[in-house]
Amino acid sequence: MKLFLSLVILCMFVFSCKNTDAKVAEGETTVGDSTALSSDPNVVNIDGSQLVDSKLKEVVSLEGKLPSEIDLLNTYELLPRLEKMMGAEFKNFSKDWEMQTPLKKDGDVMYTGGCKPGNCKSIKYFLIFDTKTDNVNFYYVKDGAATAFGEKSVITLTPKITDDFDNLRTGK
């Protein structure tokens, strides 16, 4: 009897190890599933930032290009994100974002500015995004006063970015 029971347990163990069609429960990840890991909010980089797989990483190589030249807002899926962040202000932005500055880079952060043609002194926009953490911030400047919109968190403005933002804001 002991021999029979041992044989049954051994067979169960052997057959369960060979089951390669096992399903992964929803929400679980496997070691070889890098997409699942990149979307898991509990998986972070060594520095604590969220591990993400984003199309925004591709923008780094496009420094110096105009957003309209590369269709930045559509190609890199920024339009729906901006619309969600900005709410009612998005309508004004979508019709006013015509005059644009070339994309600039500072570390992992990319940024650009824009304004309404014929009214650049009064209405300006500043788009900034972190390609490492897939985070987007947006500033709407009307008559020198800025309103900030953030997606996940505030992106730290380095001195270079601050200078460019102030130059855009003040019209220098």
Order of alpha helices (4+ residues) and beta strands (2+ residues): alpha-alpha-alpha-alpha-alpha-beta-beta-beta-beta-beta-beta-alpha
